[in-house]
Structure formats: C-alpha cells, structure tokens
Amino acid sequence: MRRALIAIVLLLAACAREAPKKSFILATTTTVQGSGVLPMLQAEFQRDTGIEIHPIVAGSGRALELAAQGNVDATLTHDPGSEKRFIAAHKPRLYQPFMWNDFIIVGPMDDRADVVHASSAANAFSRIAQTHSLFVSRNDQSGTFTKERALWRAALTVPELSPSYLKMGQPMPALLRSASELQAYTLSDRATYEQLAPSLRLRLLYAGDPFLRNVYSVMLISADPNAARFVDWLLHGRGRSLLEQYKIKGKPAFHLL
C-alpha cells in the first residue's frame, strides 16, 4: 500500500512539473509599454491569476495585422479608424474602447517655430512647416503616426516636401530620444513623454486640442480562456482599478471611459 501511495505521489509530481504554464499572446502598442503600463499589467495580472502575458510590442497597425493573421489572442491599440476596418473584416469576439489620454506636441527648448502660441494643433504643425524646423516622425504603422498624418492634412501641408521632415521608423521612446538629441519637434502620447521627460531636452509646447484625444481599445481575438480572463480583468476587474490609480509624476496617466 505504501509503495502504491509513493508511486501516485511521484506521478502527480511529474505531471505538475510537465504542466504547461497558463499564458496568452497580447499584441500591444509601444505607447502602452513606454508609459510603464504594460509591465505593471503583466506583473499584476500574473499575481492575481497565475497567467502570463506574452506581449508583442508594435504599432497599432502591426498589432492588428498580427490579429488578422491569427497570431495573437488579444490586442491593445489606439487607432480607431484601423480598428473599425478590422472589425468589419474580421469580427473579433469583443471590441471595447476603455481608456484615453492625449497626444501632445513637444519640441526644442528655444521653440523657434513658436508652437507654444499656436491656436490649434493644426496651426502648430503649420508653424513647424513654415519655419522649416526639424520634425521627427514615427513613420510606422502606429496610431501616433496615423494621428500625425491627420494633423499634416489639417495643416494643408505635405511634410515630405521639406528636408526638415525626418522619417525615423522608431517606437515612441526611441523617437523622443532622437527628438531630444536633434532638438526637433515631434508628436507624442502624453504618458510616454512624462515617463521619459527627466532624461529629455524637450519641452511640452502644445496640448489641449480635442483633436488630440487618444483613445485606447482592447480586442479579444481568439477563444483562448486566458486571454478572455485578461480582457474581463482589464475592463471589469482589478485591472481597471490599477489603471485608474496609475500615475506619472503624481498625475493620472490615463482616464477610463
């Protein structure tokens, strides 16, 4: 009898060792990582549930491409136009806008384009173009780049015609560092800028235009129960409270819808 019990215990131990860890794949924007929110969500969700988040950090457009290919279980993106096109074509299991912050225009300390006195975000971009000031662009598939292109259109400007327009192809944190080194203007989400501001030689020059509102959405793509649990935790569970409490320099980084 004792030998049989020992054998059962050993078998159970072997099964426990071989049991796969609970996890899912999340495609998320670089701004969620750059703001510090992604590592916080990873740690806290695993603490609450034992489920690991395996993130793929990319621009919103690339995240949605991965979702369309069936390579991820859930997405966090901030590109409403691309999201609507994805929903029409691929019908995700769930789509929910859930929080927002804003885009801001940052630039060199001397602000030679006088963006600080702009009457609108589009006017700020016009001032940058008219003074031939350096502007660094994400030039990728991100929601930030989508918003930048909309602002150039509103400013009736084709930035590629100017040698001062630099296509960097960088994620947000790297782009802010490039803007700092080059003393150039750029468009950023507020949270990533605030997180990195102490290490940058950039000023926040313009904010507050309603056109700069930056809405984030979550989508459940696959039938993976771990991903479904994360989405529910984010929208209705402790994840929502954590986002409400998340601050940078003592100020809320995001506002919940």
N, C-alpha and C positions, 0 to 999 in steps of 0.2 A: 504494500500500500504506500509506504514511504517513498519507494522508488518511483511509483506512478505519479505521486504528487510532485516530486522533484522534476520529472520529465515534463509535466504540464507547465510548471513554473519556467523552466528553460525554454519551452516552446513559446510561451507568452512573451518572454523577454526578447526572443529572437524576432517575433512579429513586431514588437514595439520598436525594435531597432530598425526594422525594414520599412515601417510605415512611412509613406511619403508625407512630407510637410504640407500643411494646408497653405495654398498660395493662389494668386491670380496675377494677371498681367494688366497693368494700367498704363495707357498712353497719356501723358500729361504735358502741358506746355512748359516751356523753360521759365516763364514768369512764376509759376507755382513753385518751382524749385528755387529760383533766385530770391524769392521773398522769404524763404525758410519754411514755408507751409508744408511742402512735400515731406521733408524728413520728420517733421512733427507728426503729420498724419500717419506716416509709416510706423513710427515708434508707438504711438498711442493706440492705433488700431490693432497692432500685434499684441500689445499689452492687454487690451480688452477681449480679444477673440482668439489669439494664437495664430492668426492668419497673416502670412507675409504678403506684402505688396511688392511685386517686381515691376518697377517703373521703367518705361521707355520715355525719355525726356526729349521732346521735339517741338517744333512749331505746331500750331493748331491744324494747319493743312496736312502736315505729315502724319499727325496723330489720327486724323480722320481717314487718310489713305490706308494706314495700318488697320484701322477698324473695318474699312471696306473689304480688305483682303482677308479678314477673319483672323488676324494675327494678335489681337488684343481682346480682353474681356470687358474693359470699360475705358472711358475716356474722360479727361477734364480739359476743356477747351474754352477759348474766348474769341470766337469768330462767328457771330450769329448768322451771317449770310451763308458761309460754308456749311454751318450746322443745318440750316434749313434745307439746303440742297442734298446733304447727306440723308436727312430724314426722309425726304421724298423718294430717294433712290433705294435706300437700304432698310428703312423701317426698323430702327432699334427697339429693343424691348422697353426702354424707358429713356425719356429725354426730359431734363429739368434744369432750367436756369436757377441758380441758387445763391449766388453772391455777386457783388460788384465792388470794384474800386474805380480809379480813374487813370487815364493817361495824362502825362504831363510833358511839357517841353522844357528840356534842360539845355544848358549851354555854358560857354566860357564866362569867366568872371567879369571880363570887360563888356560883355554883351554888345558887341559892335553893331548888331542888327537892331538893337533897342527892342527886343522881343518883350521885355518887361512892360512896355507901354502898348502892346498890341490890343486891339479892340475885340479880337476873336482868335480862335486857334488858326483859322484860315489866314487871317491877317498876319499872324506870327510867321507862318510859312512864307507869305508874300515878302515880308521884311527880310527873311533869311535869303530868299532868292534874289531880291533886288540889290542887296548889298554884297552878293557873291560870297557869302560866308560859308565856311565849311559845314557840311551836314553829313553825318554818317548814318547809313541805312542798314536795317536788318537784311533786306533783300533776300528773304527766305519765304517759307510757307507759314509764317506765324500770323496770329491775329493782330499783333502790333504792326506788322508790315502792311496788312490789309487796311488798318486804320490810317497809317501813314499815307498810303496811296490815295485814300479818300480825301485826306487833307490837301494833298497837292492838287487834286482835281478841283476842290473847292476854292483853292487859291489861283485857279486858272493858270497853272504852271506845269511845265514838263521838266522835271528836275534833271533828267538825263542830258539835257542840252547844256548843262553847266559842268565845267571841270571841277567845281567845288562840291559836287554831289558824289560821295564815295560809297560804293556798294561793298559792304563788308562781309555779308553772309555769316554773321556771328549771332549766337544766342544773346539774350539781353544782358547778362552780367558782363560778358566779354565786350559787347558793344559799348556799354557805359565806360568801361576802362579805356577803350580806344578813343571815345569822345573826350575823355579826360586828358589823355596823352596828347591828342591832336588839338585840344581846345576847340572842339567842334560842337555844333548843335545836334540834338537828336530827340526822338520821341521815345518815352519810356513809360512803363506802368509805374505807378507811384510806389508800390510796395518794394519792388526790386531796387529802385533808386534809393529809397530810405534805408534799406538794409546796407547798401554799399556806400552811402554818402560820406561817411567819415574818411574813406580811403580815396575819394574822388576830388578833383579840382573842377567841379561843376556846380552851377547854381540852378535851383529851380526857378525858372523865369516866367512860365505861364501855366495856369491851371484854371479850372472852373467853368469852362465852356461845356454846356450839356452834351455837345457832340463828342466830348472826350470820355464819356461814361464807358466803362469797361466791364461787361457782364460775362461771368463765368458760368458754364453749364456742365453737368455730368450726364453721361450716357451709359446705359447698360447695354452692351453689345451681345454678349454670349449668354448661355444658360448656366454658366458656372455659378454654383451657390455661394462660393466665397466672394465673388465679385458682387453678387446681389446683396450679400450681407454688408459689404462695404458701402454700397450706394445707400442702403437703408440707414446705416450708422451715420453716414455723412449728412443725409437730409433730415433724419428724424431722431437720431441718437446722440451720443456724447460728442460725435464729430462736429455736429452743429454748434454745440456749446463751446467747443475748443476754438472753432473759427471765430465765434463772437468775442472770445476772450483774447485772441491772438493780437498782440500789439508790437509795433516797432517804434522805438523811442517814446514809449508811453501812449501812443495813439493807435486806435484800431486800424489794422491793415486792410480789412475787408468789411463790407456791410452785407448782411444777409437779406435775401428777398423774402 
